[in-house]
Structures are given as structure tokens and as C-alpha cells.
Amino acid sequence: MQRRRRRVVVLLRKMLTCAICVIALVALLSVHVHVPVFPSFKVPDFADPYKLPTITQQHEIKYQILSTEQSWTEELAPPHLSQTPLPSRKLDVTGGNSNSNIVKLWKPPSNRDFVPCVEPSSNYTSPTESRGYLLVHTNGGLNQMRAGICDMVAVARIINATLVVPELDKRSFWQDSRFLPFPFWKLAICLCINFLMIEMRGLFSTFFVCSNFSDVFDEDHFINSLANDVKVIKKVPKELSTAARAVKHFRSWSGMDYYEGEIASMWEDYQIIRAAKSDSRLANNNLPLDIQKLRCRACYEALRFAPQIEAMGKLLVDRMRSYGPYIALHLRYEKDMLAFSGCTHDLSLVEADELRTIRENTVHWKVKEIDSKEQRSKGYCPLTPKEVGIFLTALGYPSSTPIYIAAGEIYGGDARMADLQTRYPIMMSKEKLASVEELEPFVNHASQMAALDYIVSVESDVFIPSYSGNMARAVEGHRRFLGHRKTISPDRKALVRLFDKIELGTIREGKSLSNKVIEIHKKRQGSPRKRKGPISGTKGMDRFRSEEAFYVNPLPDCLCRRQPLNVNTSLTIK
């Protein structure tokens, strides 16, 4: 009787799930999907045909700036990409400026002989027999998940666990405004298909699949690269399906004592520990050097993007290079950022009301009442596209400068981009550089599209973020690791004062403004420096929160100064 009842329950569950999936899929097909971010643009005909290249297991990074300035070679991930700018179709980027001024604009800061040093110490041992399995549910967008995954690799090492390939945060995909205006259906489809793939052995997996780890990252490379550090497996063994397990929210910014004590003691009662979140769970500082180096190996060597993403990223980089040296501009001026930050400068009353409504209706955003003017005066708002144009002009970049826009849908669309587009007409994006057919495999996956922007940004000659968000910080750290490539961090607080004076008519664009902007940013171009500690006077969690994040600046832990050959020790940490 019990068996028959159980069969009936299972059958009803499958029927209900199928019904929900059918409804969700019908809704999906009936919804208008908005994809274009910028107006359509025909990719110019290049001298050499562009085809997706084959990605090999080992890749060399070669960074060359203006063909004579500096050469950087190191075997790292993402694999690669940097090549000498293609000679064909290059544009005149001098804009009438002297060659010496142009060289200064593109020249990276001196790396002061700092090079990656991520090899473990002589005392470092291979992983011993693990005490249990660590499951990880990552949270946030692409770059937040990347940092969390790398931290969990280190945590697995600390607590002597076997790491199961982490789950990606599905919410970061279906909440993407570029896709469905009704995110519930995206979530419903993901849940339904995931269930059916388990229940019906992948029958529907070829029809619609949500992004998993292997869709975004090179899973086999990740596992193999960490073989001497942590044992990583794809799934928990079937025989442990009924094993005792615990779901644990690891404490933010925790150190060795917490993980070796409170978390490791859980192995006495559980075989499987599930980390409910992965972001900022490991301290930035005061960890053993081998643990810090492991974090860098995980981030910059093991965690590379899936081959199809790497190949598409290389294609975009090559096409940008055909225009000559280029700026990657992370223009964080999307609806979600403006709503969250409460920044409404230069927006209409209707737009400001829309953003306020979004903020009020988003439950997990704690702060509802925000003074936009105060936010902006403190430098907490992203630069507007118009302000970015003024900034770039003041720095001296001519109008013929190729610019890659690394961003989602700009709030206000073409109208808001008009001033920047007029100043810099060679403004490209992945949607402009690649055909619809080339982007089609990635377009319905927010993290995969973000990964393409990440690759083009890391490989750019100059990277400029309009706001210091997760991607800006991740790209800055990666570029520091690869040789301190030029990254200009706008001093938004100082710039706002100048922009306001322009609006009031007390200062005009020209030499005087240019001198001020250049002077302000002399020491904000990505030159080597030690990671900043906490702000003086802060306490508790605020103290940790005020620190510069580990992945923003891996110096001194993962970058060492090369000494002259006549010195006995070839690399020493400064």
C-alpha cells in the first residue's frame, strides 16, 4: 500500500512540475525580449578573416603597448589574448597632438620590477585525506561569484575539505534587465528544467538549460589546476546522498581561527557542509602567505573562462585592436545601479520617480531614502556618460580614440549617450563588434555576456571605470597582477566639483580644466602600491568593510620585486 501511495505521489509531482514548465515556457515565448543596447552597427570588413580560434590547454600572454614600449610574457589565465595591434585599418589616434603626448596617454605606469610570485613555499604539502565535502552556493554577479569561488578554494584547504564544483547564482541571470521583464518565469524555467534533468535524466537538457559552472568557466582546467592544493570533484558521490549535512552561513571576513575552530569542528557531526553564501567570507589580510598565494592561483590561473567564451573574447579583442590602442570604459550607468545608489543628477523627474519606485520595491535593499545631491558630492555616484566625455577630453584623449563600452543597457539609451558619442564617435561594444549570430550562444546569459566585457577590459590598453563596482575592482586587480597595466580611477568627488563649475559657467573646458584633471589623476593610474588597510578609527565589521579588497590589489602577497641577477635571491617581497 505504501509503495503504491509513494508511486502516486511521485507521478503527481512530475505531472505538476511538467504543467508548471509548460505554463512558464508559453509565457516565455509570449514575452517580448529586448536585446539591443546600442543602435545596430555593421562590423567593418577586415583585411583578415575572423574565425573563432581553437583554445589550447596552455596559453601565453604577451602584452605589447605601441609595439615598442613594454613586453610582458607570463603563462596565466584567462588564456591568451594580447597581441600586437593589427596594422590594417588603424586609425590616427593622435588627433593633432604631438607624439610625445600620445605616448604618455597610452604608456602604462612603471611596474617597478614587480612580477607574479604565486608558487607555494617549501613547507606546502599536497592535500591530505579530506574530512568531508564542501558545497558552495555562490551569490551575486559574475565578479562577485569569481571572488567567492576563489575564497572557497582557500577555505576548503583550511578545513581540509573536498570541494564540490560550486553552484552559480541563478538569480544573477534571471534578474538581468536585458532579458525577460518578468523574472519569475526565468526562475520558474530554471527550477523546472533542473528538476526534470534530474528526474528524467536530461531529456529536456538540450531544449533549455540555465548556466552552470561549466557554461561560464573551464571546469576541467579548474579541477586539474588545483590538484596539488585542494581535491575538487564535480558532484557529491551518490552513496552520500543521505549523509548528514549542514547549511552554514560563514561569517564575513573571517580568519584562520574561525575556520580551523568553529567550522572544522563541524566535521565531527556532518559529512557535508554547504556554504550558503560565498561573498566576502574570507579576511583580506592577516592570513598565511601560502593561503594568500593559493587565492591568487585560483583566481588568475585556475579560474579561466569556458573555451567558447575565451574564443569569443579573443575575437572581440582582435577586432578592437584593429582600430589601434583602445580604452575599455566600464560605464556603470544602468538602471539597477542608479536605483540602488539613489543617483539622479541630470535625470528628469519621471526618471527619478521610476528609480525611487524600484528602490522602494526591492526588499533586500535596506536604504530607501537617499539624498542624491549628498551622494554625488561625496563621490558615491557613477559618472554620467556626459561627464565621462568631459573627463576623457580633459585627460587629452583625442576624438579619434577607439572606446569599448563594457556595460549593460545604459539608462536613457541613445539620448543619454549622445554627448559622449559626439565627442568619441569610434565607440564600440560587443554588440557592434560581433554579429547577432556570433553572440547568439551568449546573449541569454548575463554572466557569459559580462565575461566577454571582462576579457576585453583586462586586455585593453587603458581601463577606466565610471564607478568602483565589483567588475571595476576585479579588472583593476587582474591588470595589476598582469604587470600593472594602465587603469585610471576617476576621483569622482574632485571631478564633481569641477563639473558643477562648468555648469555654473565659472570654468570652461580647455587647458586650465585639463591641467587640473591631469594633476588630480597623476597617482591614480594603477602604479604598484601595497594594499590599503582599514580606515583609521573604524571598528568591527566596518573596519573590515573599509579595507581594500584582496582581489583589487594582490600586492604584496602575490607580487614580488625582481632583483638583479647578481643577487642570490631572485625574488624578494617588498
ABEGO torsion letter per residue (X at the ends): XAAAAAAAAAAAAAAAAAAAAAAAAAAAAABBBBABABBBBBBBBBABBBBBBBBBABBBBBBBBGGAABBBBBBBOBBBABBBBBABGBBBAAGGBBAAAAAAAABBBBAGGBBBBABBBAABBBBBBBAEBBBBBBBEBAAAAAAAAAAAAAAAAAAGBBBBBBBBBAAAAAABAABBABAAAAAAAAAAAAAAAAAAGGAAAAABBBBBAAAABBAAAAAAAAAAABBBBABBBAAAAABBBBBBBBBBGBBAAAAABAAAAAAAABABBBBABABGABBABGBBAAAAAAAAAAAAAABBBBAAAAAAAAAAAAAAAAAEBBBBBBBBBBAAAAAAAGBABGBBAAAAAAAAAAAAABAABABABBBAAAAAAAGABBBBAAAAAAAAAAAGBBAABBBBBBBBBBBGEAAAAAAAAAABABBBBAAAABBAAAAAAAAABAAAAAAAAAAAAAABABBBBABBBAAAAAAAAAAAAAGGBBBBBBBAAAAAAAAAAAAAGABBBEAAAAAAAAAAAAAAAGBBBBBBBBBBGBBEAAAAAABBBAAABAOAAABBBBBBAABABABBBX
